[in-house]
Each structure stands twice: as C-alpha cells, then as structure tokens.
Amino acid sequence: MNVQIPNDVYKLFEDLYSEYGKEHALFNEDPIKYIKNSDFIIGGTLGPSSKDEFEEIKRRKDLEIPTVQQFHKSKQTICITRTISDILIRSNQLCCLSEEGHDLVDCIAFKYINELLSITNFRDEAEQKKLLQETIGNKIINFKAEFEKYEFKFPVFVWDWIKMSSYTRVFH
C-alpha cells in the first residue's frame, strides 16, 4: 500500500514538536499556574492511544529509557495538528472525518517522539525524517486497514403497499 507524504508535513511536524516542547517547559516551570492558564479545562493532554502503547511506555520507564508520557496541548498544537490531518487525509484519500484525522496525527506524534527518544545514538536529520516517514506510513496503513474491516449497512424497509392497503381496509 502506497502512502503519500507531502514535504510540507515534515516541517509541520517539526513545528508541532517545537510547540509541544514549549508547553512541556511551561508545565515544568509551574504546573499549577500552567493548569490555571491552560486553554483547556479538561483534556489538554495527549498520551498513549492503546493499552499496548501504554504498556510499552511503562516498560521503557522501568528500564530508564527516555520516554515522553504525555504532551500538553495548546491552541497552536491543535491548529498544527488540524493542518497536518487535512494534508494527510487529502493526499492519501482517507475516507474519514477531520476529527479522526486529528487522532491519527496525535498517534503519529506520540509514537514518533518516543521511538526517536528510545534510540541510544541520536540520529541525523535524514534518519529522523526516515523514521517519521516510517511512522506515518505504518499508522496510515493500519488506519486504512481498520476502515476496510467494517462494512456499513443501513436498514432498508420496503413497504408492501398492497398488503398495507388491505390492512387499512380492514381497520376502516
């Protein structure tokens, strides 16, 4: 399965990680102040998207492998996520809602940064781009496969007007 990743996406992911880094730094300065001034009342964080991913994060933490356990969202990170989502949906002809694309981008972002941090020898820019490309490709392929599993059917009712007319005659 061929996955299309326009070059704009790589720069947008850099911007996204930069924003997540700023939010993380602000949170670490003063968590209470950060939460009070947050753009969100509830749900302004991004964490593991599955039980397997959660277990992997826990395992890495136990082994003292550098790991990001959650990202703190802001209006800017959501704006960048929306832009990346729209590009990936359009370029890969994904039949999904925009919000589902946002979740896909969140999964990619979380997986990629944790894969990057778990590498003992930090990679150069070309290798980082290749890792991001692989992460995006794998997530999109899995995303498409999930949609292909389901066949949506809607109930169709065909009225037998002849029988209906005979019922109405009986009741009148």
Secondary structure, DSSP 8 states (H G I E B T S, - for coil): ------HHHHHHHHHHHHHHHHHHHHHHH-HHHHHHT-S-SS--EE--SSHHHHHHHHHHHHTT------EE--HHHHHHHHHHHHHHHHHHT--S-HHHHHHHHHHHHHHHHHHHHT-SS---HHHHHHHHHHHHHHHHHHHHHHHHH-----------HHHHHHHHHHH-
